[in-house]
Amino acid sequence: LKVYYELERILSDITGFYKTTLQPSAGSQGEMVGLLLMQSYHRSKKINNKKYIIIPETAHGTNPASVIMSGYEVKQVKSNDRGRVDIDHLFEIVDEEVAGMMLTQPNTLGLFEDEIEKICEIIHNVDGLMYMDGANLNALVGIVKPANMGFDIMHINVHKTFSTPHGGGGPGAGPVAVNEKLSDFLPGPMIECEKGRY
Ligand SMILES: *Cc1c(COP(=O)(O)O)cnc(C)c1O
């Protein structure tokens, strides 16, 4: 329990998030956990009109699959000629029915989404949540924390970031980190430490 607890703390520290669960057994499982967290959050706020998750056309195939598995529908945002999210198109497709957005940072073309703060603002303005697909986290560790860019939730492909580059075929795991407002919705049981007892 101590090892799990300390690993959760370390991953929270690296990503800038409040709490981490080690439960998901793959990045793709983490995606589904993240989307169900969005659902729980919106329900707790009595917001019942959320239907869509926005994902870029460059997204990994597991992203749209997880969206469908979680009961949402996909809205696809185009890339601009710099290979990043097309902000004008994002403005066109965003509305109150958007539950959130999933984004890989740096994206699957290996490019840092340099307008990330603007993107987060657009999604947060319709009460949406920002999910970071952490498959490329190895490019960010020690340089920038995902929570500081505006993300609310992320998964960490520990087998990609802290092992063979991009996984090498597994085995894997997909811890999910969240900010404080989502921490009560994480799947239990969670490990707590009180006076040195776990
Ligand atoms: C690998 C990958 C995933 C899925 O992660 P698994 O741990 O293989 O389930 C999701 N998104 C991106 C961008 C990936 O590269």
The ligand as an SDF file (V2000), in Angstrom:
LIG
                    3D

 15 15  0  0  0  0  0  0  0  0999 V2000
   -0.9120    4.1450  -26.8000 C   0  0  0  0  0  0  0  0  0  0  0  0
   -1.9030    5.2370  -26.9020 C   0  0  0  0  0  0  0  0  0  0  0  0
   -3.1610    5.1240  -26.2960 C   0  0  0  0  0  0  0  0  0  0  0  0
   -3.6660    3.8710  -25.6440 C   0  0  0  0  0  0  0  0  0  0  0  0
   -2.8870    3.4520  -24.5880 O   0  0  0  0  0  0  0  0  0  0  0  0
   -2.7980    1.9030  -24.1390 P   0  0  0  0  0  0  0  0  0  0  0  0
   -2.0250    1.9570  -22.8730 O   0  0  0  0  0  0  0  0  0  0  0  0
   -2.0960    1.1920  -25.2550 O   0  0  0  0  0  0  0  0  0  0  0  0
   -4.2090    1.4220  -23.9320 O   0  0  0  0  0  0  0  0  0  0  0  0
   -4.0050    6.2160  -26.3360 C   0  0  0  0  0  0  0  0  0  0  0  0
   -3.6450    7.3510  -26.9680 N   0  0  0  0  0  0  0  0  0  0  0  0
   -2.4490    7.4980  -27.5750 C   0  0  0  0  0  0  0  0  0  0  0  0
   -2.1110    8.7960  -28.2470 C   0  0  0  0  0  0  0  0  0  0  0  0
   -1.5310    6.4370  -27.5780 C   0  0  0  0  0  0  0  0  0  0  0  0
   -0.3500    6.5730  -28.1910 O   0  0  0  0  0  0  0  0  0  0  0  0
  1  2  1  0
  2  3  1  0
  2 14  2  0
  3  4  1  0
  3 10  2  0
  4  5  1  0
  5  6  1  0
  6  7  2  0
  6  8  1  0
  6  9  1  0
 10 11  1  0
 11 12  2  0
 12 13  1  0
 12 14  1  0
 14 15  1  0
M  END
$$$$
